[in-house]
Amino acid sequence: MSRNVFTAAVIAVLVALAGAASVAAASQAPAAPKPTTLTFNVAFSPFEAIAANNVRNPDSPFALGDEIVFYDQLFSRGQHVGDETGSCVITSAPPAALLLNCTDVMRLPGGNITAQFPSQPGPAPKQLALTGGTGSYSNIGGDGTLVEFNQFHGKLTLHLLSLVAQGGAA
């Protein structure tokens, strides 16, 4: 056998072995968890604004830095399953459009889920960024949507994704 043919044969065997090893390693990696969707009916708490800024526009009920706090109840299939508590800081006040920066902690069986979202008055759905959690939700991220039907009731939908590193240690 010529030296070139021998070298080519050795390279082909090494490439085949490397491919088989990577396929075997990939088949042993844990499968990525499937996304989970949680849906809740929400009973909103009464509107509660806190005047935190002493410099006030006499034509506006709000000033920069004022807060709105909430403590809402979460229901699934007619059963009370948890609550959410949070606050929204006013970051833009009249005469400009009202804009709030909100944080939220949802307490559920098995742990808590945290979220952040911007909010403006009106019926437009609020888009939440899920920022983490505790307990069985300790490695989650994802997003959510809060739809306000009226001042008393709404619907919260969370799309949970696992943020656990896959395929080994970093």
C-alpha positions in Angstrom: 0.0 0.0 0.0 1.4 3.4 -0.9 2.1 5.9 1.8 -0.7 8.3 0.6 -3.3 5.6 0.6 -2.3 4.5 4.1 -2.4 8.1 5.4 -5.8 8.7 3.8 -7.1 5.5 5.4 -5.9 6.5 8.9 -7.5 9.9 8.6 -10.8 8.4 7.5 -10.8 6.0 10.5 -10.0 8.9 12.9 -12.8 11.1 11.4 -15.2 8.2 11.7 -14.2 7.6 15.3 -14.5 11.3 16.2 -18.0 11.4 14.6 -19.1 8.3 16.5 -17.8 9.8 19.8 -19.6 13.1 19.3 -22.9 11.2 18.4 -22.5 9.1 21.6 -21.9 12.2 23.7 -24.8 14.0 22.2 -27.2 11.1 22.8 -26.1 11.1 26.5 -26.9 14.8 27.0 -30.1 15.4 28.9 -33.1 16.4 26.8 -34.1 20.1 27.1 -37.2 20.4 29.2 -40.3 21.4 27.3 -41.7 24.9 27.8 -44.6 25.1 30.2 -47.6 27.4 30.0 -49.4 28.5 33.2 -52.7 30.4 33.0 -54.5 32.2 35.8 -57.6 34.2 36.3 -56.7 37.3 38.3 -58.7 39.2 40.9 -57.1 42.6 41.1 -56.6 44.5 44.4 -58.1 48.0 44.7 -56.0 50.7 43.0 -53.5 52.1 45.5 -51.2 55.0 44.6 -48.5 56.3 47.0 -47.3 59.9 46.6 -43.6 59.6 47.0 -42.5 62.9 45.3 -43.3 66.2 47.1 -42.8 68.2 43.9 -46.2 67.9 42.3 -47.9 69.2 39.2 -51.2 70.6 40.4 -52.9 69.4 37.2 -51.8 65.7 37.7 -52.6 63.1 40.3 -49.1 61.6 39.7 -45.5 62.7 39.9 -42.2 61.1 39.0 -41.2 58.5 41.5 -44.8 57.9 42.9 -45.7 54.3 43.2 -48.6 52.0 42.6 -48.7 48.9 44.7 -50.7 45.8 44.1 -51.6 42.5 45.8 -53.7 40.4 43.5 -55.2 36.9 43.8 -54.5 34.1 41.3 -57.1 31.4 40.4 -56.9 28.3 38.3 -60.0 26.2 37.4 -61.9 28.2 40.0 -59.5 27.4 42.8 -57.3 30.0 44.6 -53.7 28.9 43.8 -51.6 31.9 44.8 -51.1 35.6 44.7 -48.9 38.2 43.2 -47.5 41.3 44.9 -45.6 44.1 43.3 -45.1 47.8 42.7 -44.8 50.1 39.8 -42.7 53.3 39.9 -43.9 56.2 37.8 -41.1 57.0 35.3 -43.0 59.4 33.1 -45.8 61.6 34.5 -48.3 64.1 33.0 -48.2 66.3 31.0 -46.2 63.5 29.2 -47.8 60.1 28.8 -47.9 58.1 32.0 -45.3 55.2 32.1 -44.5 52.8 34.9 -41.7 50.4 35.6 -43.2 47.4 37.4 -41.8 44.4 39.4 -43.9 41.4 40.4 -43.5 38.3 42.6 -46.0 35.5 42.0 -46.3 33.1 44.9 -47.5 29.7 43.8 -47.4 26.1 45.2 -43.8 25.0 44.7 -42.2 28.4 44.7 -42.1 32.0 43.5 -41.8 33.5 40.0 -40.5 37.0 39.4 -41.2 39.4 36.6 -40.6 42.9 35.3 -42.7 44.9 32.8 -43.5 48.4 31.6 -47.0 49.5 32.1 -49.3 52.3 30.7 -52.9 52.9 31.5 -55.4 51.4 29.1 -56.6 48.0 27.8 -53.4 47.0 25.9 -52.0 43.7 27.3 -49.0 44.0 29.5 -46.0 42.0 28.3 -43.9 40.5 31.2 -40.3 39.3 31.2 -40.0 36.4 33.6 -36.7 37.0 35.5 -36.4 33.9 37.7 -37.9 32.1 40.6 -37.4 29.9 43.6 -38.2 26.3 44.5 -39.5 24.4 41.5 -39.2 27.6 39.5 -35.6 28.3 40.4 -34.2 27.9 36.9 -36.9 29.5 34.8 -37.1 32.5 32.5 -39.7 33.2 29.8 -42.4 35.7 29.2 -46.0 36.4 30.0 -49.0 38.5 29.2 -51.5 40.2 31.5 -54.8 41.1 30.0 -57.1 43.4 32.1 -60.8 42.7 31.4 -61.8 45.5 33.8 -60.6 47.0 37.1 -61.5 43.9 39.0 -60.6 40.9 36.7 -58.0 39.8 34.2 -56.0 36.9 32.8 -52.3 36.1 33.3 -50.6 33.7 31.0 -46.9 32.7 31.7 -44.7 30.8 29.2 -41.9 29.2 31.3 -38.6 28.2 29.8 -35.9 26.3 31.6 -32.6 28.1 31.9 -30.6 25.1 33.1 -27.3 24.8 31.2 -27.5 21.7 29.0 -24.6 19.3 28.2 -22.3 19.7 31.1 -20.5 22.1 33.4 -19.3 25.5 32.3 
